[in-house]
Amino acid sequence: MTVIAFDGLTLAADSAMDMGDGTMNRVAKIGMVEPRGPVLGLGFPNVFLFGVAGEPHHIIHVHRFLSGEVEKLDLKGKSEALIVSAEGAWIWTGDCPVPLIGGAKAAIGSGAAAALGAMFAGAHAARAVEIATATDTGCEGPVQAFTLPGPVEQPEVAEPVELKEAGS
């Protein structure tokens, strides 16, 4: 059980992780990586922030992918990752990155709904994670957080196309 939240500038997470045998450990579910080369077709971003909800070993896989040590990221099983840089933000499930478009707020994990609600009500990411840990029994503090040096650039969204009825 996890909550990882991003408010457009800061990525925050709780610290509890079920190790699969019913024991809970305090782990770093989020991290910061300075890539050694182009990743995700972005050229050479300065830094990535990432968070992983799911299986503990996927935290290492995401770090290795973003640092350029491996070319492909496949989060098999029940894991998902939230990856952000100044160039964009993605939610990654399986081997598929889904870019976030529009508002830069995002959350993953069992506490995602509570965290998103808190952020849309005005809370920053770290406070949203605190709120989610109060409502999700699988999430516990302390809260960890990393902040990007600047806000995420959001892709432009095309203007809506006016649909016309057939024959008009």
C-alpha positions in Angstrom: 0.0 0.0 0.0 1.4 3.3 -1.1 0.6 6.9 -1.8 2.9 9.0 -4.1 1.7 12.5 -5.1 3.0 15.1 -7.5 1.8 18.7 -7.5 3.7 20.0 -10.5 6.9 20.8 -8.5 7.2 18.3 -5.6 7.0 14.5 -5.6 6.1 13.1 -2.1 5.5 9.6 -0.8 4.7 7.7 2.4 7.4 5.3 3.7 5.6 2.0 4.5 6.0 -1.0 2.2 4.5 -4.4 2.6 7.4 -6.8 1.9 5.1 -9.6 0.7 5.2 -11.6 3.9 3.0 -9.3 6.0 5.9 -7.3 7.4 6.1 -3.6 6.9 9.4 -1.8 6.4 10.3 1.8 6.0 11.6 2.3 2.5 12.5 5.1 0.1 9.8 4.8 -2.6 10.9 7.9 -4.4 14.2 9.1 -5.7 16.1 11.6 -7.8 18.2 10.5 -10.7 20.7 12.5 -12.9 20.6 10.6 -16.2 23.8 9.7 -18.0 22.2 10.0 -21.5 18.9 10.5 -23.4 15.9 8.8 -21.7 12.3 8.7 -22.9 13.2 10.6 -26.1 13.8 13.8 -24.1 17.4 14.4 -25.1 19.3 14.9 -21.9 17.1 16.2 -19.0 18.9 17.5 -15.9 17.1 15.3 -13.4 14.2 12.9 -13.0 12.1 12.4 -9.9 10.4 9.0 -9.6 8.2 7.1 -7.3 7.1 3.5 -7.4 4.0 1.9 -6.0 4.0 -1.9 -5.9 6.8 -4.4 -5.7 10.0 -3.3 -3.9 12.5 -4.5 -6.5 10.8 -2.2 -9.1 12.3 0.8 -7.3 15.7 -0.4 -8.4 14.5 -1.1 -12.0 13.1 2.4 -12.4 16.3 3.9 -11.1 18.5 1.9 -13.5 16.2 2.8 -16.4 16.3 6.5 -15.7 20.0 6.6 -15.1 20.5 4.9 -18.5 21.9 1.6 -17.2 19.1 -0.4 -19.0 17.2 0.6 -22.2 13.8 -0.8 -21.4 11.5 -0.5 -18.4 8.8 -3.2 -17.8 7.0 -3.0 -14.5 5.5 -6.5 -14.6 3.0 -7.4 -11.9 1.1 -4.8 -9.8 3.6 -1.9 -9.9 3.3 1.5 -11.4 5.6 4.4 -11.4 5.2 8.2 -11.5 8.1 9.8 -13.3 8.7 13.5 -13.7 11.2 15.9 -15.1 11.1 19.5 -16.1 10.2 18.2 -19.6 7.1 16.3 -18.6 5.4 13.8 -16.4 4.4 10.2 -16.9 2.5 7.4 -15.2 4.2 4.1 -16.1 2.4 0.7 -16.0 3.8 -2.5 -17.4 6.0 -1.3 -20.3 3.8 1.6 -21.2 4.4 5.3 -20.3 1.3 7.5 -20.3 2.1 11.2 -20.5 0.1 13.5 -18.2 -1.6 16.3 -20.1 -3.3 19.2 -18.6 -3.0 20.0 -14.8 0.3 18.7 -13.4 -1.3 17.0 -10.4 -1.0 13.2 -10.2 -1.0 10.4 -7.7 -0.6 6.7 -7.6 -1.0 3.9 -5.1 -3.9 2.9 -2.8 -4.0 6.5 -1.3 -4.1 8.2 -4.7 -7.8 9.3 -4.5 -7.3 11.0 -1.1 -4.0 12.6 -2.2 -5.5 14.0 -5.5 -8.5 15.3 -3.6 -6.3 17.1 -1.1 -4.2 18.6 -3.9 -7.2 19.9 -5.8 -8.4 21.4 -2.5 -5.1 23.3 -2.3 -2.7 21.1 -0.4 0.9 20.7 -1.7 2.2 17.1 -2.4 3.7 16.5 1.0 0.6 17.6 2.8 -1.6 15.5 0.4 0.5 12.4 1.3 0.0 13.2 5.0 -3.8 13.4 4.5 -3.8 10.2 2.5 -1.9 8.3 5.2 -4.6 9.4 7.7 -7.3 7.8 5.5 -5.5 4.7 4.1 -4.5 2.1 6.7 -1.8 0.7 4.4 0.1 4.0 4.2 2.3 5.4 6.9 4.8 8.2 7.5 7.2 9.7 7.6 6.7 11.6 4.4 9.6 11.8 1.9 9.7 14.5 -0.7 11.9 15.8 -3.6 11.4 19.0 -5.5 12.2 19.8 -9.1 14.3 22.9 -9.8 11.4 24.3 -11.8 7.8 23.5 -12.8 7.0 20.8 -15.3 6.3 22.0 -18.8 2.9 20.7 -19.9 2.4 19.6 -23.5 0.1 21.9 -25.4 -3.4 20.5 -25.9 -5.0 21.1 -29.3 -8.2 23.2 -29.4 -11.4 21.0 -29.3 -12.8 20.3 -32.8 -16.4 21.1 -33.3 -18.3 18.0 -34.3 -21.0 18.4 -36.9 -23.9 16.0 -37.5 -23.9 13.9 -40.6 -25.5 15.7 -43.5 -25.0 19.2 -42.2 
